[in-house]
Amino acid sequence: MDSSILITQGLIPFSLLLWQAYSRSQSLLGWLLKTLMVAGYLGAVTLIGLWAVLLPWWTPYFYWAVWGVLAILTLLDARRQSRWPKRNAWILSRVFGCGLLTGLFWAVTLQAALGYRLPAAAPISLTFPLKNGTYYVANGGSNLLVNAHLETLAAAKARDYRGQSYGIDLTKLNPFGVRSPGILPKDLINYEIYGQAVYAPCGGSVIATANDLPDLIPPQADSVHREGNHVLLRCETADVLLAHLQQSSVKVAPGQPVTVGQPLGNVGNSGSTSEPHLHIHAQRPGSAAAPLDGDPLPILFGDRYLVRNARMTA
């Protein structure tokens, strides 16, 4: 994953901006397609990319600033050219190819943007479960381009976990705008969110917990106990799961009532997780055999629907 992030969010945008800067357009139409193509790629990678993993969360804003400056500077030269490309097979083929890529990138951008809309299902309003910092949303939203949890909504083999489909993955940002120093630290304490206290996002009762699973060294994952150490709450007509908690940190037990803001445990790295983060999702109550197979519910924190790349300061 780390190499793909460096390529798609670092190398390709940098190369496209260099191309925008130094490749002279032969016509005003060529300039327009080139500028829109770069913008289309930046739009797609801004929405879909995981920006706090290797590159700071503000990196796409830097790219957009550079793009805007280059668009103005290159337009000054393009306006001196003819409006339409010369009837040269090579030039026309370049314009055609650029047009196709522009359409593709903007189609992906639009599809990703649709994932930022609140789903049709009635949302549940919760209190943010973390404090003392700025938190980054790694997964969240209403389609697969921005929320990997939605794989469980349609996949038959994942039926027992479909309640997590609108789930949110949270990590914490350090002062440099990333979630940890280095690419994939082995020492869990290097992750800003590791050990952070987790608080009850709603009032209700505890219906299930796990507390004895080990915290794993990244990128190890436990595919058997997928939620790892966790607390499952019943809040009126909805169940809320807080997962991947630190071993021996859970402070509540099944049957115990909880109030909003009550400490539940600490963020860890147990279960099916590539690195420390807090997973939270809401669902209708599941079955006795598969407690996480209930219908998924979108979550609002206050009036905010958190999607990938959103930030929440608590």
N, C-alpha and C positions, 0 to 999 in steps of 0.2 A: 504493500500500500504506500509506503514512504516514497519509493521511487516513482510511482505513478503520480503522486502529489507534486513532486519536484518537476516532473515533465509537464503535466497538464496545468499546474498553477504557477510554475516558475519559468521553465524553458520556453514553452509555446507562447505565453503572453509576451515575454520579453522579445522573442524572435518576431512576433507579429508587429510589435511596436517599432522595432528596428526597420522592418519592411515598410511600414507606413511612413517612417521618417525618410528613408533613403531611396525607395523605389519611386522613380518619377512617373507620374501618370501621363499617358499619351493623349488623354481626352478628359473632359469634365465628367463624363459618364464613368470612365475608369476610376477617377478619383472618388466618386460617390460610392461605387461598389466596393472599392478597397476600404474606404473609411467605415462603411456600414458592415463589412465583413469582420473587421477587427472589433467593432463594437458588438457585433453578434456573439463572437467568441467570448469577449469579456463579460457580456451579459450572462451567458450560460455558465461560465466558470465562477462568476461572482455568486450566483444563486446556488449552484450545486456543490462547489468546492468546500472542503473542510479547511477553513482558514486559520484556525488556531492550533493546528497540529504541528506543522513545520514552519509555516510563514505566519507572521502576526495577522490578527483579524483585520487590521487596517490596510493590508496590502492591496486588495482590489480598489480601494479608494485612491491609492497612489497611481495604480494603472489608469484609472479613469481620468485623473488629472492630467497625466502625460498624454493620453489619447486626445483630450480636448485641446491641449496646446498644439499638438501635431496636426489635428484637423484644421485649425485656423491657419497655421503656417503653410501647410501644403496646399490649402485652398487658394492662397495668393498666387502660387505658381500654376495651379490647375486652371485658373480662370484665363490664363494666357493661351491655353490650348483650345482646340476645337471642341465643340460640344460632344460630337460623336466620334468613335474610334475610326481609324482608317480601315478601308476594306482590304485588310491584309489577313490572311488565314491565321497566322500566328497570333496577331493582336486580338482578332475576334475570338479565337479559342480561349485566350487568357481571360477576356472579358466574360465569356460564357461560363468558364470554370469558376471564376470569382463570383458570378451571380448565383450559381448553384450552391456554393459554400455559404454565401450570405443567407440564402433562404433556409438552408439546413440549420445554421447556427441560431437564427432568429426563431425558427420553429421550436428548437430545444429550449431556448430562453423563455418563450411563451409557455411551453408545457411546464417548465420548472416554476414559473411565476404562478401558474394555476394551483400549485401545491401550497402556496402561501394563503389560500383562501380557507376559511373555516368550513369543515365538512358539513354535510346536511344533517348529521345526527345531532341531537340536542347536547350541548356541551355541559360539563360540570365545572363549577367555579371552586377553585382551591386557593389556599394560601401558599405562597412560595415556601418550599421546605428547607431552604438553606439561608444562611446569614453571613454577614461580615465579608463581603467581597463582590467582585463582578464575575458572573457566571455566563458561560457560552453554551449555546445549544448545538450539539453535534448532530443530532437527529431530531426532527420534528417537522410536522407539516402533513399535508393530505395526499401526497403521491410519492411514488418510489424514488423519484429523482432527488427528493430532499429528506426522505424518511425511510430508512431501510426496514423499519418494523412492519411496513405495509406488505412485505412478502408473506406474512402470516395470515393476511385477510383472505387471500384467494387460494393459497397452497393447501391441498388436502392433507398432506403429511404434517402440516403445522396447525391443524385444527385445534389441538389442545392448548395452543398459545395465541389464538386469534384475538384475545382480549387486549394484547399489547399493541395492536395495529396502529393506534394513534399515540403511541408512547413517545416520551421525550427523554433524551440522554443529555445530561448536564455535566460539564466540567468547569474548572475554575481558571481564570486568567491571571498570570503573573504580571508585574509591572511592564514587561516588554510586549504583552499582548498575545502570549502563547500559553499553552497549558502546562509546559514543563521545559526545563533546559535540555537540549539534546534531542536526538531523533526518537529514541524509544528507551528511556532510562530503565535499567533493571531494578534500581532502588526505588521502591514505591514512594518513599518520602519525598522524592524529587517532583512528584506530581502535586500541583497546588491543591487539588481537591482531596487528596488522600487524608483521611482522618477527620475531615470536616463533619461537624455535628449535623444530623438530619432531624428535622422537626415535623411533627404531625401536620399535614396540610389541611386536615378536616377533623371534626369531632365525630366520634363513633366508638367502635369497639374493635379489638384485635381478633382476627379469626384464624391467623396462621403466622408462624414465624420459623426461621431457621437461623442458627447462630454458631454452628460448629464447623463450617466449611472453611478451608484455608484460603488465605489471600495468595493469589498466584502471581508469579513473575511474568511480566509481559514478554512475548505475546501468548503465553499459555492460556488456555480456556477450558472450562469444565462443561462439556456438552451434555452431560447427564443431569447435573443439577443446574439448569440453565439460569435460574434467577439468583443462585448463590444464597448467601445469607440475606434475609429479607424480612419485611413486615407487610402483611396483607391486612388492610383495614376495611371494615364495613361502615360506610358513611351514608346513612339513610338507605337509599335505593341503589347505591353504587359501591363497588369495591375499588380500592386504590392500593396499588402495589408500589413499594419502594424497595429496590433490589440492588444487589452487588455490594452489600454492606460488609464492613470489616468484621473479621472473625472475633467472636466473644464481645462484640460491642452492643448487641441488641439489648435494650433496656425494658422491654415490655414482653408480656406473655399472652397466649391465646385466652380469650374471655375477658381480658382486662379492658375497661373503658379508657379512652384517651380524649384529651381536649386539644383544640387547635394550639400549635406551638409547643406541645409537650415533646421533650427529647425522645427519639426512638432508637438511635444508634449512630454510627459513624460511617462515612463513605469508605469503602474498601475496594477490593478487586477480586471478589469471589464470583463463581459461576461462569457463564458464557460471556466473557468480556475480554477485550484485547488490552485494555488499560483501565486504571481507576476512573470511575465516573458513577454518577447516580442515575439510575433508570427509574422513571415514574410513569405509571399509566393508570387510567381509569376505565372501568368496564362495568357492565351489568353482572350481577353475581353469576359465577360459573357453576358447573356441576360438581357433585361430590367427588367424582373420579378425576376430573380435570378442572381445578378451581380457576384456571386462567383462560377458559374457553368461552367466557361470556362475550356478549356483543360489545365492541370497543366504543369508548366515548371520548370525544375531544375534550381537552382541558383548557380552561381559561385561568390565568393568574391575574386577579383583578379583572381588567378588561382586555388583557393581552393574550393573544394566541401565539405561543412561541413556536417558531419555525427554525429550520437550520440557519445558522449564522446570526441568530438573534442574540442579544446580550441582555442580561438582567442584573442590575446592581441591587444588592440586598443589604 
